[in-house]
Amino acid sequence: MNATKQFSNIKTSEKIAVNTNDLQAMLGCGRRSAVQIGELAEARIQFGKRVFWNVEKVRAYVNAISG
């Protein structure tokens, strides 16, 4: 498998979609909790085997449940 190019110069807060590791860092929780929150927010984006998470949907969901 070919390695993917990493764009470390872009802040997570400026991205429109993040991978699961970035979602974990953004939420400050483990993989299982991050995936659960992402799925409850209906933020999952899948391209083949790659999974990304829509940052805006996750933010909106977290803001809605923290009310």
Phi, psi and omega per residue, in radians:
M1 nan 2.435 3.110
N2 -1.391 2.490 3.099
A3 -1.270 2.557 3.098
T4 -1.586 2.649 3.130
K5 -1.360 2.313 3.139
Q6 -1.762 2.351 3.122
F7 -1.894 1.414 -3.068
S8 -1.364 -0.189 -3.120
N9 -1.458 -0.073 3.133
I10 -1.788 2.258 3.139
K11 -1.225 2.574 3.120
T12 -1.051 -0.609 -3.115
S13 -1.180 -0.333 -3.129
E14 -1.644 -0.150 -3.110
K15 -1.435 2.612 3.085
I16 -1.633 -0.366 3.080
A17 -2.519 2.490 -3.111
V18 -2.268 2.782 3.039
N19 -1.434 3.104 -3.057
T20 -1.126 -0.660 3.121
N21 -1.108 -0.723 3.094
D22 -1.183 -0.615 3.091
L23 -1.110 -0.725 3.080
Q24 -1.033 -0.802 -3.127
A25 -1.135 -0.692 -3.127
M26 -1.125 -0.708 -3.102
L27 -1.552 -0.318 -3.122
G28 1.219 0.710 -3.134
C29 -2.486 3.118 -3.126
G30 -1.353 3.056 -3.080
R31 -1.075 -0.813 -3.092
R32 -1.067 -0.801 3.136
S33 -1.157 -0.700 -3.137
A34 -1.106 -0.780 3.119
V35 -1.126 -0.710 3.131
Q36 -1.095 -0.787 3.115
I37 -1.114 -0.768 3.122
G38 -1.058 -0.699 3.123
E39 -1.249 -0.673 3.082
L40 -1.131 -0.537 3.109
A41 -1.412 -0.075 -3.086
E42 0.955 0.799 -3.048
A43 -1.878 0.100 -3.067
R44 -1.297 2.293 3.061
I45 -2.162 2.194 -3.110
Q46 -2.180 2.235 3.039
F47 -2.081 1.789 -3.071
G48 1.095 -2.096 3.107
K49 -1.630 -0.178 -3.100
R50 -1.442 2.399 -3.124
V51 -2.091 2.280 3.059
F52 -2.173 2.896 -3.132
W53 -2.247 2.299 3.126
N54 -1.286 2.014 -3.043
V55 -1.135 -0.722 -3.111
E56 -1.105 -0.704 3.124
K57 -1.161 -0.692 3.116
V58 -1.123 -0.798 3.131
R59 -1.060 -0.782 -3.137
A60 -1.093 -0.713 3.129
Y61 -1.131 -0.826 -3.126
V62 -1.105 -0.704 3.090
N63 -1.120 -0.662 -3.138
A64 -1.180 -0.667 -3.099
I65 -1.502 -0.190 -3.108
S66 -1.620 0.059 -3.040
G67 -1.040 nan nan
